[in-house]
Amino acid sequence: MIRDEFRGGKINLEKTHKLLEKLDIQCNYVHVKSIFKDNDRLKQGRITMEEFRSIYRIIAHREEIVEIFNTYSGNQKFLVEKNLLQFLIQEQYILDMSQNVAFEIIQKYEPIEEVKRAHRMSFEGFIRYMGSSECLIFKPDCGRVYQDMTQPLNDYFISSSHNTYLISDQLLGPSDLWGYVSALVKGCRCLEIDCWDGSQNEPIVYHGYTLTSKLLFKTVIQAIHKYAFLTSDYPVVLSLENHCSPSQQEVMADTLQSVFGDALLSDMLDDFPDKLPSPEVLKFKVLVRNKKIGTLRETHERKGSNKHEDNPGKEDEIISVAGLPLFKKRKVKVALALSDLVIYTKAEKFRSFQHSRLYQQFNESNSIGETEARKLLKLRAHEFVLHTRRFITRIYPKATRTDSSNFNPQEFWNIGCQMVALNFQTPGLPMDLQNGKFLDNGGSGYILKPHFLRDIKTQFNPNKPPKQSDPVTLTIRLISGIQLPPSNHSSSNKADALVILELFGVPNDQTKQQTRVIKRNAFSPRWNETFTFIIQVPELALMRFVVESQGLITGNEFLGQYTLPVLSMNKGYRRVPLFSRMGESLEPASLFIYVWYVR
């Protein structure tokens, strides 16, 4: 192949890059350009075959991989199946396997036919295997739905977005269908729709009392219908922030029914008259979250009657509780047609944990602003855990976040809040944690909460060390970086690279450690530094790898990151893929690490 490319003489940079890719050598163009420049001896922008081989060796040859290969290959030229098997068991923690697995890896990754026929693996084959998806840090088993999906809805963390229609700020930014599409593609399962009266009896979606642009409710519902189950089969909840008049609510009800048809859950299920159904039972279903008139039983009995004629328009409710303050009479204008589409996700104002314990129904869920939720978390964390064990609780950003910034969702996952709603359009740490957490369980948007957040007798309090702790000791040897994104301040492929390892979880587990700085090297920095973390509540812990370029005056420059649940980490020699601030893959940029943990 190489000789054919050089028949016409020398080749330029573009052809060099394409030839490397043909040889299955993943490479960042910026790095190839810099290495090409260093090896173009005549500085004519064209290189010889010998110069190309030199470039190939620089990019494909990794000293840290050579060291591993030499440890397991007796003659330091090839790995036989037995050697490879030994490596897979001892270093990669792959158990219960026969020699066939080693044979399959050789067949898949060895590029030299005669070596493959001899059931051996050359260094070229070994480095291809080490750079493959089989050696990623994220466990393949966690990349599919593997958790029990038959528990009630309140037993799951549910991927949730706030003001889903916005793709910028909360005051002037555009509303766009892309907000819904992109959230659904990312596995989001709870979408917020801010509904207002529009002209010609057509409800609209926008951020009320602001200059954000407007969408027709109908087109939003059509877009959701198209993309609802593209990434996940599990139910989608439409959380309506409903400001519409009863007449336009009736239009909304008609739209929901006509667009979603049988996918819209519009009556309680026979087997679930007094408890929430599971994600499994609700597969491919759409649930409406809104205020509701009356009980589920009344809705069920009313099915088939004319909702448009028999519409009280508003509900009067008096709360009088012995020993508690009397709540004022309040009026909620809800169209019966829309109310009757609210089944297992009735929105109910949160008053207090005591009130919920005494009066809240199983199908009622609360929305609590981050500020109030944080106060409750600090003062009454255990009560909060008991509340979220029974009722779906949605946390949303405070109104003063006009720039669509986000809070750290971890503190609310720690107390079992199911719907921690973030502005999906805003990149940064909170969305990195969101994306990392919901990588688990096949990216389905539903994560089964740990047993201590579901147990009826739970004593769990995230603010206190657990009484019966089963900690994990996690050790990570950060070996090297592979073709890291260069600094924006460098004219070539340089960066003063460092890595921060951040652990997120309960307050006692929250910590960060970092490597030393490797100067002027984004292509192949070597750290060989070891970090140890003792994690008291590993079931809630996330690890975030952040790569930065040191900046002495302007502060460090973000180069890439990757976040995942601690218990989804593979042991052994692993590759950590890096993603940009906007969440885009930076392949082949990655970190090369060794992971082990004991419990």
N, C-alpha and C positions, 0 to 999 in steps of 0.2 A: 504493500500500500504506500509506504513512504517513498520508495523508488519511483513509483508512478507519478506521484505529486511533483517530483523534482526532474522529470524528463525535460521540461522546458527550461531548466536551469535553476535559478534561485527563486524563492517565494517571499512574498511580502507579509506584513503583520496580520492582515485579515485572513490570508490563506493559512498562516501558521496557527491561528486561533481555531479555524475550522478543522484543520488536520488533527490537532490535539483532541478536539471533541469527537472526531471520527474514531480516535484511538481510545475512547471512553475515559479520557482524562478531563474531569470537570475543572474548569478554570475561569476565574474572574478576568474579564478583558483588561482591566486596569493593571492587574498583576502581570498578565502576559505581555502587555505593552512595555512595562518596565524591564522585565527579564529579556525581552526581545532586544530592547535598546542596549542593554549591557552586553549581549552576545553578538550583536551586529558589528563585527570588528572593523569593517570598512565604512561604517556609518552611511550606507547608501539606501537604507530602508528595505534591503533584501538580504536574505541569508542562505547559506549553503546547507546541504543535507547534514554535514557534520555539526554545523552551528545549531540546526534544529534538534539533533540528538542531544546536544548539550542542554538546550532549553527543556526538552522532554525529561531528562534526568533531574534537573533542578526542581521541576514541578511534581514529578511522580515519586521521586526519592524522598522518603521521610525517615530521618535517622531514628526517631523514637519508635517507628514501626519496624525498622531493621533490627533494632535491639530485641524486640519481642520475637520476631521471626527467627533470629539466630538462637534464642534461648530454646526454642522447640524443634529446630531443624538440626539433626545430628551433623550433617556435612555442610551446613550453612548455605546450601544451594536450593534444596527442595524440602518441602514438608511431605512425608508420606502420610497415608490415611491415619495410621496409629498416632503419629505426632499431632496431627490436626485434632483428632478426637481428644487427646490429652489436653490440648490447649482449650478446647471448647468446654470440657468438664471443669478443669482447674481454674481457668481465668474468666470464662464467660458464664459460669454457673448454670450450664445447660445440663440437666439431669435426664435420666431415663431415655437414653438414646443409644442406638446401635451404630455400627460402623457405616451403615447406609447414609446417615446424616452427613458424615464427613465426605463420603463419596458424592452426595448430591451437591454439597458446597463446592467441591472441586469442579464438578461438571458445570456448575452455574457460573463460576467466577474465573476459572483458569483460562487465559487467552491463548496459550501455546498448545496446539493440538497434540503433539507427541508427549508432552508432559501430562496432559489430561488423560491420554490413553494409558499411560503408565500409572494412573491413580496417584499422581503426585500433584503438589501445588508449588509453583514458583513464587518468588517474591511479588511479581506483577499480579498474580492471582490473589495472593494474600492481601495485598494493599487494596485491591478492588473489593474484596470481601469486607475488610475493615471500614471501607468508605461507603458500604451499602446500607440500605434501610434496616438490614438485619442487626446492625450494630448501633442503632440509635439508642439514646438513653430512655426513651419512652417505651414501656412494655407493650408489645404487640397485643397482648390479651386485653389491655385497657383501651385499645383502639376499636373494640367491638362492644356491643351491649352485652355485659356479663353479669350485671347486678340483678337482684330480685326486683322485677318490675310489677309485682302483684300486691305491693303494700299500698295503703291509702295515700292519696295525693300529698297530704300534709307531712308525709315521711320523706319527702325529697327536697333537695335544693333544686330550684327551677331557674334556668337562664332567663333573665328578665331585663327589659330595656325601659328607659324613661324618655318621654317625649320622642317616641320613635320616628315621628315624621320630620324632625329637624335634622339637618345635616351641618349646621353651623351653630351660631349663638342663639340665645333665647329671646332676643329683642328685635333684631333686624334681619336675621338669617332666613334663607329660603326653606320652605317646606317641600319635601320631595319624596316621591314614591320609593326612591332608591333607599331611603332610610329604612323602610319596611323590608324591602328585598334583601338588602345587605345583612340586616339583623337576622332574618330567617335563614339565609345561607350560612351564617355563623352559628346556627343551631339555637337561636333565641326562641323561647317558647311562650313568653308573655310579652305582648306588645301593648303599648299605650296609644289610645286614640282620643285626642282632644276634640270634642264635637261641639259645634255651634250652629245656630240658625243661619242658613244661607238664603239667597234670593230664589224666587220661583219654587219655594218649598223644597229646596235641595240642601240638606245638611252639609256643612263644610268642616274641614279639619285644619286647625292652625292653633298657634299659641295665643289665646285670647288677650285682648287689650294691648297687643304689641303690633309691630309692623312686619311680623313674619308673613310670608306669602301663604296663600290658601289652596287647599286641595278639596276636590269633591269627595265626600264620604264614600260615595258609590265606587269611585276609581280606586280608593284606598282598599276597600273590601275586595275588589276584583284582583288587585295586585297580591294581596295576602292569599287569596284563594289559589292563585297560580303557583306561589312559591311555598305555601304552608308546610308541605311534607316532602320537600325536595331533599333536605338534609336529615330529617328525623321523622319517624312514624308516629311519635308520641304527641299528645294533645297540645293544641295552641290555645292560650287564654287571651282574649281581647279585653283589656282593661279600659273601659270607657270612662273618660273624664267628661261627663255628660252635662252640657250647659244648654241643651236644646229644649224648645217648647214641646208640649205633648204631641202636637200635630207633626212636628218634624221627627220626633222620636218614633212615631208610627211609620214614617218613611224609612227610618233606619232599620226598624224591625222587618219591614217588607224586603229591604235590600239584603239584609243578613240571610233571610230565609231563601230568597230567590237565587242568590249567588252561591251559598254554601249547600243548599238542599239538605240531603240526609246527613251530611258531615256536621251540621249544626246540632249540638245537643240541646233539645228544646223541651225535654221532659225527663223526670227522674227515671233511673233504671230500676227495674223490678227488684233486683237483688240489693239495691242500695237506697232504701227509703230513709235510713237514719245514720248512714256513715258514708264517708267519701269513697268513691271508686278509685281504682288504681290506674296508673298510666297505661298498663297493659289492656285493661278493659276499655279505656278511652282512646285507644289507637285510632289515628286519622279523624279525631273529633275536634271540633272548635267549640270552646266554651266562652260565654259572655260574662264578663264581670261588671256589675253595675248595681245600683240600689234596686231593691225589690219590694213589691207590695205583697203582704200576706205570706203564707207558708207554702212549702213545696206541695203539700197535700192539696191545698186549695188550687194551686196551679194545675196539678194533675187532673183534678175533678173538672176544671174549667176548660180543659182541652176540647176543642170542637165548637165552643160557643163563639159568638161574634165579639171579639175583643174591642173592635173599633166603636161599637155602640155602648158596650158595658165598660166604660172607662171613667173611673173616678177622678183621674187627673192628678190627685194628690192624696197623700196619706197623712192622717193625723196620728200622732203617737205620743202617749204620755207615759213617762217612766217614773214609777213611784216605788221606791225600795225602802223597806223598813230598815232603819239604822243608817241609811245613806241619804245624802242630799237629794232633794227632788229635782229631777231634770225638767227643764222647761218644755212645754208643748212645742213641737216643731212641725213644719209642713214641708213635705218633700214632693215635688211635682214629678211624678213618674207615669208615663203612658203604660197602660196595662199590656199592650201588645209587646212592648220592649221588656217590661218586667217579667213577663212569662217566658222569656228566652233566658232568664237568669236562673240557673239551676243549682249547681254546686259551688258557685263562686259569687255569692252575694256580698257586695261591699257594705261593710258596717263600720260606723265611726268607732274608733277606739276610745273608751272612757277610762278604764282602769283594769288592772289585772283581776281585781276582786269582782268587778262587774262582769267581766268576760267569764270568769269561773262560775258565776251564778246564773248568768242569763244568755251567754252567747251560744248560738246554735252551731251544729257541726259544719253547716254549709256556709257560714258567715266568715268573711276574712277582713282583716284590718289593713289600712294603709297608715303608716306612721312616718313622719318626716325625720330626717337624719338627726336633727338637733334634739328632738324629744326622745327618739330612740336611744341616743347616746347617753342622755341623762338616766334613763331607765336602766341601761346597761351598767352604768357605774353604781347606781344605788340598789338595784333590785335584779341583779343578773340571774339568780336562780329562779325567781318568779317568771322572768322573761323566758327562760328555757322551758319551764312548765307550760307557759302560754303557747309557745311555738310548737310544742309537742302535740297540742290539740288543734290549733287553728293556723291556717295559712296566714302569714304575716308578710306584708310588702313594705319595704323601706325605700323611700325616694329622696332625691337630693333636695336641699333647702332652696327656697325661691331666690335667694340672693346669688345663686350660682348662675348669673346671667350669661357668663361666658361658656356655659355648658361643661364646666369642670366637674369632676367626680370626687366622691369621698372614697376612702379605702373600704372595700366591701368585706374584708376579712373579719373585722370586728363584729359584723352582724351575722356572718356565717357561723362565727364562734358560739352564738346563742341560738342557732337553729332557724334563723329567719329564712323562709323558703324563697321569697322573691326579693332579692336585693337588686333594685332597678338602677341601672347606670345609663349615662348618655353614651350610646355605642359609637357615636360619631367622633368622640374625643379621645385621641390616643394618650398613652401615658401609663403610669404604674397601675392605677385601678383597673384599666381595661386589660393590661397584661395579666393581672391576677384573675380576672374574669375569664379570659381566653384559656389561661393555664388550667384553672379548676375544671372547666367544662370540656377540656380535652378528654377527660376520663369518661368511662362508660360509653365509648363509641361516639363521642361528640353529640349525644342524643338530646342534650339540654336538660336531662334529669339525672341527678346524682343522689343515690340513697344516702340519707343522713346516717352518721355513725350511731351505733346501738345506744350510746349514752345520751343522745339527743332524741331518742324515740321511746326510751324506757319509761313506763308509768311511774316507777319509783326512783327515777334518776335524782342523784344528788349533785350532778355536774354543775360547776360554776367556773366559767373560763377565767375568772379573775383570781381563783385560788388554785394552788397545786392539787392535782387529783389525789384522792385518798388511796385508791388502788391503781397506781400508775404502772403501765407496762411500756417504759420508754424505749425508744430506738436510738442506738448509737450509730450515727451515719458518718462515714469517712469518705472524703472525696480527694483524690490526688489529681490536681489540675496540671496536666502534662504540657499541653501546647495549644496554640491557635493555628487554624488552617485557613489561609487566604481571607483574613479578616478584612472588613471594609476599611479602606485607608481613610485617614483624617481629611476633612474638607480643607484643612489648612496646609495640606501637603501637595506639592505639584507632581509628585510621583505616587508611589504606593507605600508611603510611610505612615506610621502612627506610633505614639508613645503609649503602648498598649498595657492595660491592666484589666483584671477581672474582679468584679464584686460578687460574692455569693451571699444572697439575702434570703433569710428564712422567715416566712410569714406563718402565723398560727395564733395560738392563745398567747397572751402577753408574756408569759414566762419563756415561751419558745422563740419569741421575736429577737432576731440577732442578725448581724452581718459581719463578714470577714472579707479581706481582699488580698490580692497578690501584690507583689512588687511590680514596678513599672519596667517594661522592656522597651528600651529606646529605639526609635526609628525603624520599627519592624512590624508591619501588619501582615506580611506574607507568611512567616513561620516563627512567631515568638515561642520560646520555650520557658516555662516557669518551673515545672517539677516541684510544686508546693502542695503540701497536704493539709487539709482542714477537717476538723472533727466537730460534729454537732450532736448534743444529747437532746433528744426531742421527747418531751413528756406526753404530748398528745399528737402523735404522728398522723392520726386519721384526719386532722384538720389542717395539717401543715403543707405549705407550698414552698418550693425552692425556685428562686429566680436568679439566673446567671445574667449578669450585665457586663458587657464589654465597653470600655471607655478609652478614650485617648486623653492622657493627662494634659491639662492646660493650666499653666501657672498664673496667667493674668485673667483670662475669661472664664476659668473654671473648666472642669472636665467635659469633653465632648462625647455624647452618646454615639456608640457605633452599632450596637445590636444587643438583643436580649432573647432569653428563652425561659419560660416559666412552666412548671408542671407539679402535680401533687407528689409529695415525697414517696408515698406508697405506690406510685406508678413508675418509679425509677428502676431501670434494669441494673443488675450488678455487672461488674467486670469492666473491660475496656469499652468505652462508649463514646459516641459522637453526639455533641450537643448542637443541633442546628440553630442558626441565629435568624432573628426576625427584626425588621426595621421598626422604627417608632410607629409607623402606620400599620404594622402587623403583616408586612409583605415578607416572603421568604428571601433570604440573602444568599441562598446556595451558590457556591459550595462553602461559604463562610461558616465555620463551626469551631467548637472547642473539642479537644481530645482529652478525655478524663478516664480515671479508674474509680469505680464506685463499689463500696461494700458497706453493708450494715448488718447489725445484729440486734436481736430483741430479747 
